[in-house]
Amino acid sequence: MTSSEITPEEQTELDKALYDALHPLASALRSRASGLPADRMWEADPVEVALSVLAAWKAVDAEVKRLTAVAAGTAGAYGASYEQLGAVWGITRQGARKKWPDAVNRSAARAAQPSATLELCGGVAELGQDPASGGWAWTGRGADGTHGPAADDTRYATKEEAAAHAGAFLKEHALDRP
């Protein structure tokens, strides 16, 4: 077993986590399609229920592909090569370049990216790129009035990574936190 292969126990845990995450989405999709409440999803025609589950897996598949591209871009921004990306994914260097064409050597794309504003959970964060390093940072104010970022000199490889940290801060400082 290579280091990137998962054990049977890890596979079982992954399956359980994915099914647990999928069930609410499949129920919501089925409920919208049938007009039945989500808790009565399984009372519908079995073919329709199975198709709702398939539709939910399609949504999960699209999100996994998007997050995979973000992860490849982050690795590339930190200096990973297409050869390394391909090795991790089990494909050739050329396959990795075709799959994630913008993941490596993004300096030109970085220079052209504008700042951004993130409004979430009643708060606002500004994302900006440091021209010298190319790294991204954020500053924000949560709905409860707390100012961030968590660390003054922290830089992130991508705008998406900075947005994720800013979003977590804004969620943590929302007024209606559960």
Secondary structure, 3 states (H helix, E strand, C coil): CCCCCCCHHHHHHHHHHHHHHHHHHHHHHHHHHHCCCHHHHHHCCHHHHHHHHHHHHHHHHHHHHHHHHHHHHHHHHCCCCHHHHHHHHCCCHHHHHHHCCCCCCCHHHHHHCCCEEEEECCEEEEEEECCCCCCEEEEEECCCCCEECCCCCCCECCHHHHHHHHHHHHHHCCCCCC
